[in-house]
Amino acid sequence: MKRQRVASLKTLPEGESVKFQFQRDGLSFEGFALRFGEQIVAYENRCRHLPLSLDYGDGRFLTRDGAHLICQSHGALYEPLTGLCVRGPCEGASLRPLKVELAEDALWLVS
């Protein structure tokens, strides 16, 4: 099992996210982790409608009311805790989850 440190838990308060790069099958991908309520979730930063990042590169993943993840390119809405698209052209599809764990006051990507 390989671990990659993503962030200190102190830098990830409620409603905040952190982006990170990771490798899979020799290719580089971007992911993001988000603290939503008491939970931390992580997903590949790629919309399920088109192969675009959700955030336009600015690190903003939540709607203004903080209730959903949003693809800034076309407005698809995803449930934060499940990654399920609940509105938009990819409705019914889900973001690709990434396995993370908390240890040593940090968030780690596990692969």
Backbone bond lengths (Angstrom), bond angles and torsions (degrees), N, CA, C in turn:
res aa  C-N    CA-C-N  psi(-1)  N-CA   C-N-CA  omega(-1)  CA-C   N-CA-C  phi
1 M - - - 1.453 - - 1.531 108.68 -
2 K 1.311 115.78 129.08 1.457 122.29 -179.47 1.530 108.69 -105.38
3 R 1.344 116.00 137.09 1.462 120.30 177.74 1.518 109.83 -121.16
4 Q 1.328 114.88 144.28 1.463 121.66 176.72 1.523 107.64 -129.63
5 R 1.325 117.01 125.10 1.461 120.59 178.83 1.520 109.14 -69.58
6 V 1.345 115.39 128.56 1.455 121.77 -177.82 1.525 111.04 -101.73
7 A 1.335 117.34 -46.38 1.463 120.14 -175.94 1.517 110.70 -166.36
8 S 1.306 115.01 157.89 1.457 121.36 168.72 1.524 107.35 -76.39
9 L 1.316 116.99 141.70 1.468 119.85 179.42 1.523 111.41 -63.74
10 K 1.333 117.36 -26.13 1.465 120.97 178.49 1.518 112.14 -65.73
11 T 1.339 117.38 -25.06 1.463 120.75 -178.18 1.523 112.46 -94.64
12 L 1.333 116.34 10.95 1.461 120.33 -178.17 1.529 110.78 -129.02
13 P 1.341 117.31 68.09 1.472 119.52 177.68 1.529 111.65 -74.31
14 E 1.314 116.76 171.84 1.467 124.01 179.62 1.525 110.71 -48.49
15 G 1.340 116.15 130.71 1.456 122.02 176.73 1.515 114.86 79.81
16 E 1.319 117.80 -0.97 1.462 121.00 -179.17 1.522 110.10 -100.53
17 S 1.318 114.80 156.88 1.459 120.50 -179.41 1.525 109.70 -131.97
18 V 1.309 114.29 164.37 1.452 121.74 174.95 1.524 107.73 -139.13
19 K 1.330 116.39 136.07 1.459 121.05 177.02 1.524 109.03 -99.64
20 F 1.326 115.20 153.51 1.458 120.03 179.78 1.526 109.51 -155.33
21 Q 1.294 115.93 157.42 1.461 123.40 175.98 1.519 108.37 -98.41
22 F 1.326 116.41 146.48 1.454 120.17 175.15 1.524 108.84 -147.83
23 Q 1.305 115.81 161.85 1.463 122.64 -179.61 1.521 109.93 -107.95
24 R 1.336 115.34 139.74 1.451 121.50 172.85 1.523 106.94 -144.73
25 D 1.317 115.20 124.27 1.464 121.01 -179.17 1.525 112.14 53.44
26 G 1.337 116.30 37.64 1.456 121.53 177.12 1.518 114.90 78.97
27 L 1.323 117.93 2.73 1.463 121.77 179.66 1.522 109.78 -110.75
28 S 1.331 116.14 149.70 1.456 121.64 179.81 1.527 110.13 -92.51
29 F 1.329 116.03 135.22 1.460 123.26 178.52 1.523 108.99 -131.67
30 E 1.328 115.50 161.31 1.457 120.42 174.99 1.524 108.30 -109.84
31 G 1.316 115.35 137.73 1.448 121.67 175.47 1.515 109.82 -126.25
32 F 1.318 115.53 171.34 1.461 119.79 173.15 1.521 108.81 -144.51
33 A 1.304 114.54 149.75 1.459 122.13 174.90 1.516 107.18 -120.50
34 L 1.325 115.08 147.15 1.458 121.44 -175.47 1.515 109.18 -141.01
35 R 1.326 115.92 134.55 1.465 119.64 171.48 1.521 106.77 -91.06
36 F 1.331 114.93 119.19 1.456 121.59 -179.46 1.514 106.83 -125.65
37 G 1.318 116.24 107.14 1.453 120.08 -172.84 1.520 108.86 65.30
38 E 1.304 116.51 -130.69 1.463 121.10 179.58 1.526 112.48 -90.76
39 Q 1.318 117.43 0.11 1.466 120.59 -175.62 1.522 111.55 -109.20
40 I 1.316 115.15 153.86 1.451 122.15 173.26 1.522 106.80 -117.92
41 V 1.325 115.11 128.79 1.459 121.73 178.74 1.523 108.59 -120.61
42 A 1.324 116.21 157.04 1.462 120.62 177.54 1.524 109.02 -141.94
43 Y 1.323 115.01 140.05 1.451 121.74 -178.55 1.522 110.24 -140.49
44 E 1.315 115.54 158.55 1.457 120.72 168.70 1.527 106.24 -68.06
45 N 1.310 117.45 136.75 1.464 121.77 -177.40 1.535 109.42 -84.68
46 R 1.325 114.49 72.87 1.459 120.41 -178.59 1.521 108.92 -151.56
47 C 1.328 115.78 122.04 1.465 121.10 177.64 1.523 109.35 -63.30
48 R 1.307 116.51 149.44 1.464 120.72 178.92 1.523 112.58 -85.99
49 H 1.315 117.92 -6.14 1.464 121.40 177.21 1.521 110.61 -86.85
50 L 1.302 116.92 -53.31 1.460 124.15 177.75 1.523 107.91 -131.80
51 P 1.320 118.53 152.01 1.471 119.97 -178.37 1.534 112.29 -75.76
52 L 1.325 115.75 65.87 1.462 123.47 178.68 1.519 108.94 -122.50
53 S 1.321 116.39 153.36 1.465 118.81 174.43 1.521 108.85 -68.60
54 L 1.320 115.71 152.24 1.464 120.22 179.04 1.516 112.10 -70.86
55 D 1.318 117.82 -27.51 1.458 121.30 -162.58 1.521 117.70 -108.99
56 Y 1.283 122.31 6.76 1.474 122.90 -176.72 1.525 111.97 58.07
57 G 1.315 118.52 15.75 1.453 121.58 179.35 1.516 115.59 84.33
58 D 1.330 118.35 0.76 1.464 120.67 -176.05 1.533 114.16 -98.03
59 G 1.334 117.41 0.12 1.454 120.19 177.52 1.515 115.26 77.86
60 R 1.326 117.69 9.52 1.467 120.34 178.04 1.523 108.78 -96.77
61 F 1.327 116.41 118.19 1.458 121.43 -176.57 1.519 113.37 -117.23
62 L 1.327 117.92 -19.50 1.466 121.25 -175.75 1.524 112.13 -96.76
63 T 1.334 115.25 151.14 1.463 120.38 171.77 1.528 108.47 -65.44
64 R 1.320 116.01 166.33 1.477 119.50 -178.42 1.516 113.01 -57.74
65 D 1.334 116.67 -35.32 1.467 119.48 179.18 1.531 112.35 -82.84
66 G 1.325 117.63 -4.17 1.466 121.53 177.45 1.516 115.08 75.73
67 A 1.339 117.64 10.50 1.453 120.33 -174.76 1.530 113.77 -87.23
68 H 1.333 117.92 -25.92 1.466 121.41 -175.13 1.531 111.01 -138.24
69 L 1.323 115.30 157.05 1.458 121.43 164.74 1.521 105.95 -79.27
70 I 1.336 117.04 146.80 1.454 120.00 -178.15 1.523 110.77 -134.54
71 C 1.316 115.14 139.95 1.461 121.02 170.35 1.526 105.64 -85.41
72 Q 1.318 117.25 115.69 1.455 120.35 -177.03 1.527 113.02 -70.64
73 S 1.328 117.59 -15.60 1.466 120.01 -179.99 1.520 112.77 -74.17
74 H 1.341 117.22 -40.77 1.459 118.29 -176.67 1.529 114.01 -139.55
75 G 1.320 118.16 6.65 1.458 121.23 171.44 1.510 117.16 83.85
76 A 1.323 119.08 10.38 1.468 119.45 176.83 1.524 109.18 -60.21
77 L 1.328 116.27 139.31 1.469 121.98 -179.84 1.521 109.66 -110.01
78 Y 1.330 115.42 135.93 1.458 123.07 -179.63 1.529 109.63 -124.02
79 E 1.328 116.24 143.19 1.458 120.35 173.62 1.527 107.94 -70.65
80 P 1.327 118.24 128.54 1.459 120.42 -176.56 1.534 114.80 -61.51
81 L 1.318 118.14 -39.43 1.463 119.54 -174.49 1.522 114.25 -82.05
82 T 1.341 117.24 -19.68 1.460 119.79 -178.95 1.525 113.73 -116.10
83 G 1.332 117.43 -21.72 1.458 121.60 -176.22 1.514 113.63 79.14
84 L 1.327 118.22 4.43 1.456 122.44 -178.47 1.532 110.65 -72.84
85 C 1.337 116.83 130.77 1.463 121.38 175.59 1.522 108.35 -76.29
86 V 1.329 116.41 121.17 1.466 121.22 -177.44 1.520 112.68 -108.53
87 R 1.349 116.98 -8.03 1.458 120.32 175.59 1.517 109.62 -158.94
88 G 1.319 115.69 134.56 1.456 120.81 178.61 1.513 111.71 125.17
89 P 1.329 116.83 -177.69 1.460 121.00 -174.33 1.523 114.59 -66.91
90 C 1.316 117.84 -15.04 1.468 120.28 179.30 1.533 111.13 -108.74
91 E 1.318 117.55 22.35 1.467 121.83 -177.98 1.522 111.00 -50.62
92 G 1.327 114.95 130.86 1.461 121.56 -178.89 1.518 113.32 96.59
93 A 1.321 118.22 -20.07 1.469 121.59 175.95 1.530 108.38 -84.34
94 S 1.306 116.83 163.81 1.470 120.89 -179.36 1.515 111.42 -127.78
95 L 1.322 114.97 146.81 1.458 120.41 171.66 1.527 108.78 -61.02
96 R 1.316 117.17 153.09 1.461 121.01 178.84 1.525 108.84 -81.49
97 P 1.335 117.40 113.63 1.465 120.27 -178.89 1.525 111.04 -73.09
98 L 1.320 114.79 151.71 1.457 122.08 174.25 1.517 107.90 -118.16
99 K 1.309 116.73 140.06 1.457 120.69 -178.80 1.523 109.35 -81.78
100 V 1.330 115.45 125.34 1.461 121.66 177.54 1.523 108.75 -129.62
101 E 1.319 115.07 158.07 1.464 120.39 175.68 1.518 108.78 -141.90
102 L 1.327 114.47 155.83 1.455 121.99 177.56 1.514 108.49 -101.03
103 A 1.327 116.10 128.36 1.460 121.17 177.06 1.524 107.86 -162.08
104 E 1.317 115.84 144.33 1.466 122.07 174.85 1.535 111.45 55.57
105 D 1.344 117.85 41.32 1.461 123.99 -179.73 1.519 113.29 57.81
106 A 1.347 116.06 29.45 1.453 120.35 -179.77 1.521 109.93 -140.92
107 L 1.321 114.17 164.36 1.459 122.36 174.52 1.518 107.29 -103.81
108 W 1.327 116.05 131.49 1.470 122.30 -176.84 1.518 109.75 -123.09
109 L 1.329 116.05 136.21 1.450 122.78 170.52 1.520 106.95 -84.35
110 V 1.315 116.49 131.45 1.462 121.90 -178.15 1.517 108.40 -113.59
111 S 1.322 115.48 128.09 1.475 118.61 178.00 1.517 110.77 -134.62
